[in-house]
Structures are given as structure tokens and as C-alpha cells.
Amino acid sequence: MQTAILVGLVLAVLWFLEKMLGTPMVIRPLVVSSLIGIVLGDAKTGIIIGATLELIFLGAIQIGGAVPPDVLVGAGLGTAFAILTGEGSEVALALALPIAILAQSLKVAVFIIRSWFMDFAVKLAKDANIKGLVALNLGGLILQCFMYFMVGFVAILFGSSTVEAFVENIPEVIMRGLTVAGGLLPAVGFALLLQPMMTTKNIIYFLLGFIMVSYLNLPILAITILGVILAFVITNEMNGKDSGTHDKTQENDGLEGLFDA
């Protein structure tokens, strides 16, 4: 019971802070899993799982009306079940995405319920009732926080033993398959993120990174530092060219004005 309450509170409080503080990204897996690990007494596993899930959910960001898989619930419950069952990141990787997709549907349901308040909000706006609008907005936020608390509470209270029994009865060959799949999921997350960025102008940089990893055997940190340096050099060079073009344009304009005079 206490564990279920703690997990539910972590999810609810993080969602509240995310919306009240202007989206400080506290619902990302790296934060969520770490906090879940702390409240469950295994911070190290929480941090490791959070870093791994962050790669999977890199592109899961809500933009406009699009509702992506719920990163908060997926990371939180995936990490909690992994720690409670003692199976580590393999279970977290296997459960996080399905749970996130299920929670996505619950979030859409809450959004539909909140849409019923719109007529009342319009009436408050017409009456210039600022306090009423603030209260209505907070009420909708608290409703979502309650949803997150109940999802975390019910899942841990009734699901941890079931999940533990399920994991213990998974055949070893399937567990190895889940481990392999878990290793591939971060690559899928990167692919989804890079898909809109893969253009003819950018592909040369991806090839450069591939060569540095595959043939030069450079570590990720070294490639990251080289990438930052390369971006800095290219950005400054482009700014210098733009500045030179601008200066030449001004010079030509001045000469034309002189001849016109």
C-alpha cells in the first residue's frame, strides 16, 4: 500500500510541477525513473533505467494537439515494476512502451472531459472573471494529477504481484529475446527522432559519425566533443559569410547612391 501511494504521488506531483512551472521537462524518463528508484530504495537502478528509457522516448514530446505515448506513466511504472520484480532494465524496456501507449488513451479521455469545461471558460472570459478562470484551470490540472495518482496507485497495488508472477514464468528464450529487443529500442527511438532531420544537407554528418564509431573506434564522449566543435566552427563560418555578404551589399548600395547623386 505504501509503495503504491509513493509511486502515485511521484507521478501526480511531477505532472503538477511540469504544468505549473512552464514545462521544465521534469516528466522525462531520466527524472521520473530516478525519483521512482529513490522512493523504492534503489536509486542506482532507477538512474540506469531512466537513461535507457530516455533514448526510447526522445521523440515523444507533445506538440499542439498531438498526444504521444505517455512518457511519465510509461517510465514511472516500467521502472517501478522492474525494481519490484528485481529483473532490472529488461522488464522496464519491455513494459514501458505498452504502458505508455495505454496511458495515452487515458490522457485523451481526460482531455475530452476537460473539453466540457470550455463553454464555462468562455462565459468566465466574457465576464472578465480572472479568478474563476484560474480556478477552472487549476481544477483541470488537479483532475489530471488525480488521474496520474490513481493510475500509479492501482497499477502498483494490484499489478506488482501479478507482474512478478508473470515475469517469473516467462521462458528463458523469451526473456533473452526481450533483452535483445530492449537493446534495439533505443536505436528505434533515435531513428524516429532523426527521421525528420535526415536531409541531403545533414546526411554527411551522420556518415561522418558512423565512420568515427565503426572505423576509428572513438568513444561516444569524444564524438560528442568533436560534434560540438564542428557545429561551432560551421556556425561561426556561416555567420562570417553572412556578415561579409551584408557588408558588401551595404558597400554596393553606397556606391550606387554616390553614382546616382
N, C-alpha and C positions, 0 to 999 in steps of 0.2 A: 504493500500500500504506500509506504513512504517513498519508495523508489519511483512508483508511478506518479505520485504528486510532484516530486522533484523534476522529473522529465517533462511533465505537463507544464510546470511553471517556467522552465527554461525556454520552451517553445513560445509560450504566451508572452513572456517578458521581452524576449528578443524581437518578436514581431511588433510589440508596442514601441520599443526603442527605435526600430527601423523606420516606423512611420512618423514618430514624434520628433526625431532628430534629423529629418531631412535625408533619409536613405544613407546612413553611414556604412552600409554593407555588413552589418552585424549578423545577417541571416545567411551568410556564406558558409559552406561546409567547414572551412578552416576554423571559424569561430564557433559554430554550432557544435561540431564534434568534440572540439577541445573542452567546451563547457560541459557537455554531457559526460565526457571522460572524467572531468573533475568531480562532478556531483556523484558519479558512480564509483569513485575511488581508483580510477585507472587513467590518469591524465596522459600518460605516455601513449597508450593505445588510442586514446581519443585524438591526439595530435596527429599520429601516423595515419589514422583513417581519414581525418579531416583533410590532410594534404592530398591523399589519394583521391577522395571524392571531389575535391576542388578541380582536379583535372577533368573529371567526367562531366561536371556541371558548369564548366567555364562559360559556355554559351547560353546557359539557362538564366536569362535576365528578362524581366517583364518590361516590355516596351509598348506603350499605347494600350490597345485593347487585347493584345496577345497575352495569353496566360500559359506560361511554360510549366513543365513539371515542377512541383513544389519542392524547392531545394531544402527549405527549412525542415519540413517533415521527413523528407527522404533521408537527409543527413542525420537528423536527430534520432529517428527511430532505427535507422540502419546501424548507427554507432551503438545505440543502447542495446539492441539485440545481439550485436557482435560481442560486446563486453559481457552481457549477462549470460550468454551461452559459452563464453570462453573460446570461441572459434576464431576470433580475430578478424582481420580485414576481409577474408574470403566471404564471410557471411554478410558483412557490411556492403561489399560490392554487389553481391547477388541480390540483396533485398532493397537497397537504397533506391534504385531506379523504379522498380514496380511500385514501391510505396509512394514515391514522389508523383507518379502518374495517377495513382488512386487519389492522393490528396489534392491533385489538380482539379479533379471533378468536384470535390468538396468545396474548394475555394470558389469555383464557378457558381455552385449552389448558393454560397453566402453572398456573392456579388449580385445574384438575382434577387435575393431577399433585400439587400441594401438598395436595389433599384426601386423598390416600392416606396422608399422614403423621398424620392425625387420631387414628387408633387408637393409634399410638405415643405421640402427645402426651397422650392420656387416661391411658395407662399411666404416663408420667412424672409426670403431675399426681397420680395416686393414690399414687405412691411419694415425693411431695414432692421430686422431683429438679429443683430450680430450675436448676442448671447445664445439665442436659440439655434443659430447655425453652428456655433462652436459646440454646443451640447449635442446636437444631432450628429456632427462629425465624430465627436468622441464616442457617442453611443455606437455608431457603426464600427469604429475601431475596436471598442471593447467587445462587441459581438464577434468580431474575427479572432480576437485574443482568446475568447471563451471557446471558440471552435478549435483553436490550436491546443488549448489546455485539455479539452475533452478527448481529442484525437490521441495526444500523447498519453494521457492518463489511462484511457480504456485500452489502448494498444499494449501498454506495458503491464497493466493489471491482469488482463485476460490473455495476453498473447505471448508473454515471455516463456511460460512453461510449455505452451504449445509449440512455439518456435524451437525451443531447446530440444523437445522430444522429436520434432521433425528433423532437426539437424543431425541428431544422434543416429537416426535411421536412414540417413542418406548414404547410398553405397559409395565406396571409396572411389570408384571410377568416375561417378558423377561429381564428387567433391573435387577431384583433380580437374575435371572439365570446368567447374566453376572457378577454380583457381586460374586456369588458363584464360577463361573469359574475363575474369577480373583484371588480368594483365592487359587485355586488349581494350577494355572500356576506356581507359584514359586516352588511348590513341583515337578512339571514336570521338571522344569529346573534343580533342584537338582538331580532328578533321571537320567536325561541324562548325567549329569556331573559325577555321581557316578557309572554309569553302567560299564565303563572300569576299574574302581578301585575296584569293588566288587569281590574280590578273597577269597579263603579259608583262606588266612593269615590275611586279613583285616576285614572279616565279624564279628569277635569277638568284634572289636572296635565299629562297628555300633550298635551291640546288646547292648554293654555297654552304649552307648549314649542314646539308646531307653529306657533302664531301668532307667537311671538317670532322663529323662524327664517324663516318664509315671508313675513311682512308687515313685521316690524321689522328684518329683516336683521342681527340681532345675532350676533356670533361665538360659537362653542361655549364659549369661556372665560367670556364674560360670562353666558351662560345657566347655566353650571355654578355660578358665584358666586351668581347670583340664586336658583338652586335650593337651595344650602346655606343662604342667608339665610332663604328661605321655610320650609325644614324646621326651622330653629332657632326661628323665630317661632311656627310651628304647634305644635311640641313644647312650648315654654315655655307657650304659651297653654293647651294641654290639661292640662299639669301644674298650672297655676294653677287651672283649673276643678276638677280632681280634688281639689286641696288644699282649695279653698273648700267643695266638697261634703262632704269629710271633716270639716272644722271644723264645718259646720252640723249634720252628723249627730251629732257629739260634743256640740254645744250642746243639741240637741233631747233627746238621751239624758239629759243632766244635768238639764234641766228636768223631764223625765218622772220622773226619780228623786226630784227635790225634791218634786213633787206627790204621788208615791207615799208619801213619808215623811210 
